[in-house]
């Protein structure tokens, strides 16, 4: 099968991932993707159904490897579709374990809600095949797991007692709720990215790739979109395969990945 684009680090295929993946017969260390869930966006008029996707993904992940499935739910007639949870259950039925349920928290929202709080997050299901092979925790200033500090005050009888408790910011493992800026030139500094209706932030992709893979590992995004996963994998010295059904997005992804990138040696 001829790639749409290929260089030392990146290979991109144009077509339906359900047809292409069985032909590739590859085993990857990490799948990182956000599928076109429900009908929240128009992805070039391409239809997609989840049926059969979970076992297809499972079969292409190495033992000890991960699948990061970023998903949300559409609200129809006042109720959420529950697509996210149903898909997580199907992944587990296919053989994955749900290693962690993470939250992708956005710094804003697109459409104001009249009868509920604004939807500002998506689920990031961290699925693992067997026993996890690697984990590279991100270290940042965080209150999660921080040591509490007690403020003391001398009482009238001369004793000293704690009157207040607070968290101290310290460098440590981050929590499983990740906040990112979204919107024009926040998701990415590349204007071409915004020709895609729902690209996820470059920092989000980089954080997951760093956390769940190592140098020279192979990363897969079966719903590549504007190419963020492959672009960030290249920067982090990982090989990657991207599959995208809409050709105009393949063009964007290929253009991004063909550019020289400054490798992040982490």
PyMOL commands that set and color helices and strands:
alter all, ss='L'
color gray80, all
select helices_A, chain A and resi 17-24+53-59+83-94+191-195+202-212+228-235+247-258
alter helices_A, ss='H'
color red, helices_A
select strands_A, chain A and resi 5-6+10-14+28-33+61-71+75-76+79-80+97-106+121-128+139-142+148-154+160-167+170-173+177-180+218-221+239-244
alter strands_A, ss='S'
color yellow, strands_A
deselect
rebuild
show_as cartoon
